[in-house]
Amino acid sequence: MLISIDQIKKLSPLIHCITNPISINQCANAILAVGGRPMMAEHPREVAEITETANALVLNTGNITDVRMQSIAISAKTAKRNGIPMIVDAVGTACSKMRLEYLLELFEQASPTVIKGNYSEITALYQTGYRSSGVDADAALSLEQVSSIAAKLAEKYRCVVLASGKVDIVTDGKTLVHIKNGSPRLSSITGTGCMLGALCGCCLSVTADFSAAVTACAMLGISGQLTQNAKGSGSFMVELFDNLSNLDDAALKKYLDIEVTEIEKI
């Protein structure tokens, strides 16, 4: 169920990220913290070449621009053509029809390995008439509702779906995993959701199944738990990276809190 952090460090994978400028620094440092090598190239004239050399591709629609939309499409098609695992972080799809329509078209052209979003974003990708305010998840959505929607979305696109929230949800349409690690303080600083996508990219470089998404959720969630008592937002950010960079396989196994269910039994 979990990927070894030592495997990531041994591989030292190149993770190509096309993400947003709000969280680009946090994503790069998250990748470095677990032993990967970040590459944050986003110019349309070079992204295909960069993606071809990468071990995994991380795409993020936060703070989207015309140029970034063009580059994401190029890299996604390159990844599909070369068999490179890809995670698409559907930031803002619950509040932006443009982003939603763009991603639904992208999914048809270049099959993602993992689709990621918060509870609202995952809901919007399956129930296209759903709308929410801003990029925060709708508190009215229940774990049970989103688990069902995530499983249906995974089945539709034949991929893994990661819905992040108080309890993270990972499913491939056959197995449902609830990861209960984490801290409410992770939502008090910007970029932690994007960091989760970047960590998932690192894990996808080792294996392209749902255990990559489960491990990424555990990495960030456990690091958040270990940082719970930081004195303020600034200290929390610094200590979060300290704990993430010091995380090892023993700590993952010690603190992991998950529930696994076969879909047929739900």
KEKE-3310 file (N, C-alpha, C; in steps of 0.2 Angstrom, whole numbers, plus 5000, padded with zeros to 4 digits):
npx = (5004:5010:5023:5041:5051:5064:5066:5062:5072:5083:5081:5081:5072:5067:5056:5044:5036:5022:5015:5007:5012:5010:5012:5024:5037:5035:5031:5043:5052:5046:5047:5061:5063:5059:5068:5068:5070:5066:5059:5054:5049:5040:5038:5030:5038:5048:5043:5039:5051:5057:5048:5049:5061:5058:5054:5041:5026:5019:5004:4995:4981:4980:4979:4978:4984:4984:4996:5001:4990:4992:5005:5003:4994:5003:5013:5006:5001:5013:5018:5009:5011:5024:5023:5024:5021:5007:5001:4986:4982:4967:4964:4953:4942:4929:4925:4927:4921:4928:4941:4936:4930:4941:4949:4942:4942:4955:4957:4951:4960:4973:4976:4976:4986:4984:4970:4968:4961:4952:4938:4927:4932:4934:4921:4915:4921:4915:4901:4896:4888:4889:4894:4905:4912:4926:4943:4942:4937:4920:4911:4900:4900:4900:4911:4906:4898:4908:4917:4910:4908:4921:4925:4917:4922:4935:4933:4927:4937:4947:4958:4967:4960:4962:4955:4957:4956:4949:4949:4958:4954:4957:4956:4954:4943:4940:4946:4944:4952:4954:4963:4968:4977:4984:4983:4973:4979:4986:4979:4980:4990:4997:4998:4999:4990:4995:5008:5005:5001:5013:5021:5015:5018:5032:5030:5024:5034:5040:5030:5015:5002:4988:4994:5004:4997:4991:5003:5008:4998:5000:5013:5012:5002:5006:5018:5012:5005:5016:5020:5011:5011:5018:5022:5017:5011:5022:5032:5026:5026:5040:5044:5036:5042:5054:5050:5045:5057:5064:5057:5055:5054:5050:5044:5033:5026:5023:5015:5004:4987:4974:4960:4954:4943:4934:4926:4915:4909:4904)
npy = (4994:5006:5016:5015:5028:5028:5021:5032:5041:5034:5032:5046:5055:5064:5077:5084:5099:5109:5121:5133:5151:5154:5144:5138:5138:5131:5118:5114:5113:5103:5092:5091:5088:5075:5068:5069:5078:5093:5101:5115:5120:5129:5135:5135:5131:5123:5113:5100:5094:5094:5086:5074:5069:5067:5058:5059:5068:5083:5092:5107:5118:5130:5148:5150:5153:5158:5154:5144:5135:5131:5125:5115:5106:5102:5096:5085:5077:5073:5066:5055:5050:5045:5036:5041:5043:5053:5066:5076:5091:5098:5112:5124:5120:5120:5132:5139:5139:5139:5133:5120:5115:5115:5105:5094:5092:5090:5078:5069:5069:5066:5054:5055:5048:5050:5059:5074:5083:5095:5091:5098:5101:5088:5084:5093:5089:5077:5079:5090:5101:5106:5119:5129:5141:5150:5142:5134:5119:5114:5113:5107:5095:5078:5065:5052:5055:5061:5051:5041:5048:5050:5037:5034:5043:5039:5027:5031:5037:5028:5028:5034:5042:5056:5064:5077:5082:5084:5071:5062:5055:5041:5032:5019:5015:5002:4999:5008:5020:5028:5041:5046:5054:5070:5088:5101:5113:5113:5119:5132:5138:5143:5133:5120:5110:5110:5105:5092:5087:5088:5079:5067:5066:5062:5050:5043:5041:5030:5020:5017:5016:5016:5016:5025:5038:5036:5035:5048:5056:5051:5055:5069:5071:5065:5072:5085:5082:5080:5093:5100:5107:5119:5137:5147:5153:5155:5148:5135:5132:5131:5121:5111:5108:5104:5092:5084:5082:5075:5063:5046:5028:5021:5030:5033:5020:5019:5030:5030:5031:5023:5018:5004:4999:4988:4992:4985:4982:4993)
npz = (5000:5003:4996:4997:5004:5002:4990:4981:4984:4980:4966:4963:4955:4940:4941:4931:4933:4929:4936:4947:4950:4963:4971:4967:4973:4985:4979:4972:4983:4990:4982:4982:4996:4997:4990:4976:4960:4955:4940:4933:4921:4909:4896:4881:4870:4874:4883:4879:4876:4888:4896:4890:4896:4909:4924:4929:4927:4933:4933:4935:4937:4944:4945:4931:4914:4897:4890:4899:4899:4885:4886:4896:4889:4878:4885:4892:4881:4877:4887:4887:4875:4877:4888:4901:4918:4924:4934:4936:4943:4947:4950:4955:4947:4951:4952:4941:4925:4913:4916:4920:4908:4900:4906:4905:4891:4890:4897:4888:4878:4883:4893:4910:4924:4937:4944:4953:4966:4977:4988:4982:4969:4963:4963:4954:4942:4939:4941:4931:4932:4944:4956:4965:4978:4975:4978:4988:4997:4998:5012:5015:5007:5010:5016:5012:5000:4992:4991:4983:4971:4967:4965:4954:4945:4943:4937:4925:4919:4919:4929:4943:4956:4967:4980:4990:5007:5024:5027:5016:5000:4990:4976:4964:4957:4960:4972:4988:4997:5012:5019:5034:5041:5045:5047:5053:5052:5040:5030:5033:5027:5012:4997:5001:4996:4982:4985:4989:4976:4970:4977:4975:4961:4963:4969:4959:4950:4955:4955:4946:4951:4962:4975:4974:4976:4988:4996:4995:5001:5014:5017:5017:5026:5038:5040:5042:5054:5063:5064:5071:5082:5080:5082:5075:5059:5050:5056:5056:5042:5040:5049:5044:5032:5037:5044:5033:5026:5034:5035:5036:5031:5042:5050:5042:5042:5056:5059:5050:5046:5040:5030:5021:5008:4998:4983:4980:4992:4997)
capx = (5000:5015:5030:5047:5054:5071:5066:5062:5079:5088:5080:5082:5068:5066:5049:5043:5030:5019:5011:5006:5017:5008:5015:5030:5043:5034:5031:5050:5055:5043:5050:5068:5063:5059:5073:5067:5073:5061:5060:5048:5049:5033:5037:5027:5043:5053:5040:5039:5058:5058:5044:5052:5066:5056:5051:5034:5024:5014:5001:4991:4978:4980:4982:4979:4985:4984:5002:5001:4986:4995:5010:5000:4992:5008:5016:5001:5001:5020:5018:5005:5015:5030:5022:5027:5015:5005:4995:4983:4979:4962:4963:4948:4937:4923:4922:4928:4919:4934:4945:4932:4929:4948:4952:4938:4944:4962:4957:4950:4966:4979:4974:4980:4987:4980:4967:4968:4957:4949:4931:4923:4935:4932:4913:4913:4923:4910:4894:4898:4883:4891:4898:4907:4915:4933:4946:4942:4931:4913:4911:4893:4901:4902:4915:4903:4897:4914:4920:4906:4909:4928:4925:4914:4926:4941:4930:4925:4943:4951:4963:4967:4957:4964:4951:4960:4951:4950:4951:4960:4951:4961:4952:4955:4937:4939:4947:4943:4956:4953:4969:4965:4982:4984:4982:4969:4984:4989:4975:4981:4996:4995:5002:5000:4987:4999:5013:5003:5002:5021:5023:5012:5022:5038:5028:5022:5040:5041:5024:5010:4996:4985:4998:5008:4993:4991:5009:5009:4994:5003:5019:5010:4998:5010:5022:5007:5004:5022:5021:5005:5012:5022:5020:5013:5011:5029:5036:5023:5029:5047:5044:5033:5048:5059:5048:5045:5063:5067:5052:5057:5049:5048:5039:5027:5022:5021:5009:4999:4980:4970:4954:4953:4937:4933:4920:4909:4906:4901)
capy = (5000:5012:5016:5017:5034:5026:5020:5038:5044:5030:5034:5053:5056:5071:5078:5090:5102:5115:5123:5140:5154:5155:5138:5135:5137:5125:5112:5112:5111:5097:5087:5090:5085:5067:5065:5070:5083:5097:5105:5119:5123:5130:5138:5130:5129:5118:5108:5093:5091:5093:5081:5068:5067:5066:5052:5060:5075:5086:5098:5111:5123:5136:5154:5148:5158:5155:5151:5138:5130:5128:5121:5109:5102:5099:5091:5080:5073:5071:5061:5050:5046:5042:5032:5044:5044:5060:5069:5083:5094:5101:5118:5129:5118:5120:5139:5141:5135:5138:5127:5114:5113:5114:5099:5088:5091:5087:5071:5065:5069:5063:5050:5056:5043:5052:5066:5076:5089:5094:5088:5102:5100:5082:5084:5097:5085:5072:5083:5096:5107:5108:5125:5131:5147:5150:5136:5130:5114:5115:5110:5103:5089:5073:5060:5047:5058:5062:5044:5038:5052:5049:5030:5034:5047:5034:5022:5034:5039:5023:5031:5035:5049:5058:5069:5079:5085:5082:5064:5061:5049:5038:5026:5017:5013:4995:4999:5014:5021:5034:5042:5050:5058:5077:5093:5107:5119:5112:5123:5139:5141:5142:5129:5113:5106:5109:5101:5085:5085:5087:5073:5062:5065:5059:5043:5040:5039:5023:5015:5021:5014:5020:5016:5032:5043:5035:5037:5055:5058:5049:5059:5076:5071:5064:5078:5090:5080:5081:5100:5103:5112:5125:5142:5152:5151:5155:5142:5129:5131:5129:5115:5106:5105:5100:5085:5081:5080:5070:5058:5040:5023:5019:5035:5032:5015:5021:5035:5029:5029:5022:5013:5002:4996:4986:4996:4981:4981:4999)
capz = (5000:5003:4993:5001:5002:5000:4983:4978:4985:4976:4959:4962:4949:4938:4941:4928:4935:4926:4941:4947:4953:4970:4975:4963:4977:4989:4976:4971:4989:4993:4978:4985:5002:4997:4986:4969:4956:4952:4934:4933:4914:4907:4890:4876:4865:4877:4888:4876:4877:4896:4898:4887:4900:4915:4927:4930:4925:4937:4930:4940:4934:4948:4942:4924:4909:4890:4889:4903:4896:4880:4888:4899:4883:4875:4890:4893:4875:4876:4893:4885:4870:4880:4894:4907:4923:4925:4939:4934:4949:4944:4954:4953:4942:4954:4952:4934:4919:4908:4918:4919:4901:4897:4909:4902:4885:4891:4899:4882:4873:4886:4899:4916:4928:4943:4944:4960:4967:4983:4987:4977:4962:4961:4962:4948:4936:4938:4940:4928:4934:4951:4957:4972:4978:4976:4977:4994:4996:5000:5019:5015:5004:5014:5014:5008:4994:4987:4989:4978:4965:4965:4962:4947:4940:4942:4932:4919:4915:4920:4932:4950:4958:4974:4983:4996:5012:5031:5026:5009:4997:4985:4973:4957:4955:4963:4980:4991:5003:5016:5023:5040:5043:5043:5053:5051:5050:5033:5026:5035:5023:5005:4993:5003:4991:4977:4987:4988:4969:4968:4981:4971:4956:4965:4970:4953:4947:4957:4953:4943:4953:4967:4981:4974:4978:4995:5000:4995:5006:5020:5018:5019:5032:5044:5041:5046:5061:5067:5064:5073:5088:5078:5086:5070:5052:5047:5059:5053:5035:5040:5052:5039:5027:5041:5045:5027:5023:5039:5036:5033:5030:5048:5052:5038:5045:5063:5060:5045:5048:5034:5030:5015:5007:4991:4981:4979:4998:5000)
cpx = (5004:5021:5035:5050:5061:5071:5066:5069:5084:5087:5082:5078:5067:5058:5047:5036:5028:5014:5010:5011:5016:5012:5021:5036:5041:5034:5038:5053:5052:5046:5057:5068:5063:5063:5073:5070:5068:5063:5054:5047:5041:5032:5035:5033:5048:5049:5040:5046:5059:5054:5046:5057:5064:5053:5044:5032:5018:5011:4996:4988:4977:4982:4983:4980:4985:4990:5003:4996:4989:5001:5008:4997:4997:5012:5012:5001:5008:5021:5014:5009:5021:5029:5024:5021:5014:5000:4993:4979:4974:4960:4958:4943:4930:4920:4924:4926:4924:4939:4942:4932:4936:4950:4948:4940:4951:4962:4955:4956:4972:4977:4978:4981:4983:4977:4966:4964:4955:4942:4927:4925:4933:4925:4912:4916:4918:4903:4895:4894:4885:4895:4899:4910:4922:4937:4946:4936:4925:4912:4904:4894:4903:4907:4912:4901:4903:4917:4916:4908:4916:4929:4922:4918:4932:4939:4929:4932:4949:4958:4963:4964:4959:4960:4954:4955:4953:4952:4952:4957:4955:4957:4954:4949:4935:4940:4947:4948:4955:4959:4967:4971:4982:4983:4978:4974:4987:4985:4976:4987:4994:5000:5002:4996:4991:5005:5011:5003:5009:5023:5021:5016:5029:5036:5027:5028:5042:5036:5018:5003:4993:4989:5003:5004:4992:4997:5010:5005:4997:5009:5017:5006:5002:5015:5018:5006:5010:5023:5016:5006:5017:5019:5016:5014:5017:5032:5033:5026:5036:5048:5041:5038:5053:5057:5047:5051:5066:5062:5056:5052:5046:5043:5032:5022:5019:5015:5003:4992:4976:4965:4954:4947:4937:4926:4914:4905:4903:4894)
cpy = (5006:5011:5018:5023:5033:5024:5027:5041:5040:5032:5041:5056:5063:5072:5085:5093:5108:5117:5131:5144:5155:5150:5135:5133:5131:5118:5109:5110:5104:5091:5085:5087:5078:5064:5066:5077:5087:5101:5109:5123:5123:5134:5133:5127:5124:5113:5101:5090:5090:5087:5074:5065:5065:5059:5052:5067:5077:5092:5101:5117:5129:5142:5153:5154:5154:5151:5144:5133:5127:5123:5114:5104:5098:5094:5085:5075:5070:5065:5055:5046:5042:5037:5035:5046:5052:5061:5075:5085:5099:5108:5122:5127:5119:5127:5142:5137:5134:5133:5120:5111:5111:5107:5093:5087:5087:5080:5066:5064:5065:5060:5051:5049:5044:5059:5068:5082:5089:5092:5091:5101:5093:5081:5087:5093:5080:5075:5090:5102:5110:5114:5126:5138:5147:5143:5132:5125:5116:5110:5105:5096:5084:5068:5054:5049:5058:5055:5041:5042:5051:5042:5030:5038:5043:5029:5025:5035:5034:5025:5031:5042:5050:5064:5071:5083:5083:5075:5063:5054:5047:5032:5025:5014:5006:4995:5007:5015:5028:5035:5048:5054:5065:5081:5098:5113:5118:5117:5131:5142:5139:5137:5122:5108:5104:5105:5094:5083:5083:5080:5067:5061:5061:5051:5039:5038:5032:5018:5020:5018:5018:5020:5023:5037:5042:5037:5044:5058:5057:5054:5066:5076:5070:5069:5084:5088:5082:5088:5104:5108:5118:5131:5147:5149:5150:5149:5135:5127:5128:5122:5109:5103:5102:5093:5081:5078:5075:5063:5051:5034:5021:5023:5034:5026:5016:5025:5034:5027:5029:5017:5011:4998:4994:4989:4991:4980:4987:5000)
cpz = (5000:4999:4997:4999:5000:4993:4979:4978:4980:4969:4958:4955:4947:4937:4937:4930:4931:4931:4941:4951:4960:4974:4972:4968:4982:4986:4974:4977:4992:4989:4981:4991:5002:4992:4978:4966:4953:4945:4933:4927:4912:4900:4885:4871:4868:4881:4885:4877:4884:4898:4896:4892:4907:4917:4928:4929:4930:4934:4934:4936:4938:4944:4935:4919:4902:4889:4893:4901:4890:4881:4892:4894:4880:4879:4891:4887:4875:4881:4890:4880:4872:4886:4900:4912:4924:4930:4936:4941:4947:4949:4951:4948:4945:4954:4945:4929:4914:4910:4918:4912:4898:4900:4906:4895:4885:4893:4893:4878:4876:4893:4905:4920:4935:4942:4951:4960:4974:4982:4982:4970:4959:4959:4955:4942:4934:4937:4938:4929:4941:4951:4964:4972:4980:4975:4983:4994:5000:5007:5019:5011:5009:5012:5010:5001:4989:4986:4984:4971:4963:4962:4955:4942:4938:4937:4926:4915:4916:4923:4939:4952:4966:4975:4990:5001:5019:5031:5018:5007:4991:4982:4966:4954:4958:4970:4982:4997:5006:5020:5028:5043:5041:5049:5050:5049:5043:5029:5028:5032:5016:5002:4995:4999:4985:4978:4987:4981:4967:4971:4977:4965:4957:4966:4964:4949:4949:4955:4951:4945:4959:4974:4980:4977:4986:4999:5000:5000:5013:5022:5020:5025:5038:5045:5045:5053:5066:5068:5068:5079:5086:5081:5081:5063:5048:5050:5057:5046:5036:5043:5048:5034:5031:5042:5039:5025:5028:5039:5033:5033:5037:5051:5048:5041:5052:5063:5055:5048:5042:5035:5023:5014:5000:4989:4981:4986:5001:4999)
residu = (MET:LEU:ILE:SER:ILE:ASP:GLN:ILE:LYS:LYS:LEU:SER:PRO:LEU:ILE:HIS:CYS:ILE:THR:ASN:PRO:ILE:SER:ILE:ASN:GLN:CYS:ALA:ASN:ALA:ILE:LEU:ALA:VAL:GLY:GLY:ARG:PRO:MET:MET:ALA:GLU:HIS:PRO:ARG:GLU:VAL:ALA:GLU:ILE:THR:GLU:THR:ALA:ASN:ALA:LEU:VAL:LEU:ASN:THR:GLY:ASN:ILE:THR:ASP:VAL:ARG:MET:GLN:SER:ILE:ALA:ILE:SER:ALA:LYS:THR:ALA:LYS:ARG:ASN:GLY:ILE:PRO:MET:ILE:VAL:ASP:ALA:VAL:GLY:THR:ALA:CYS:SER:LYS:MET:ARG:LEU:GLU:TYR:LEU:LEU:GLU:LEU:PHE:GLU:GLN:ALA:SER:PRO:THR:VAL:ILE:LYS:GLY:ASN:TYR:SER:GLU:ILE:THR:ALA:LEU:TYR:GLN:THR:GLY:TYR:ARG:SER:SER:GLY:VAL:ASP:ALA:ASP:ALA:ALA:LEU:SER:LEU:GLU:GLN:VAL:SER:SER:ILE:ALA:ALA:LYS:LEU:ALA:GLU:LYS:TYR:ARG:CYS:VAL:VAL:LEU:ALA:SER:GLY:LYS:VAL:ASP:ILE:VAL:THR:ASP:GLY:LYS:THR:LEU:VAL:HIS:ILE:LYS:ASN:GLY:SER:PRO:ARG:LEU:SER:SER:ILE:THR:GLY:THR:GLY:CYS:MET:LEU:GLY:ALA:LEU:CYS:GLY:CYS:CYS:LEU:SER:VAL:THR:ALA:ASP:PHE:SER:ALA:ALA:VAL:THR:ALA:CYS:ALA:MET:LEU:GLY:ILE:SER:GLY:GLN:LEU:THR:GLN:ASN:ALA:LYS:GLY:SER:GLY:SER:PHE:MET:VAL:GLU:LEU:PHE:ASP:ASN:LEU:SER:ASN:LEU:ASP:ASP:ALA:ALA:LEU:LYS:LYS:TYR:LEU:ASP:ILE:GLU:VAL:THR:GLU:ILE:GLU:LYS:ILE)
# end
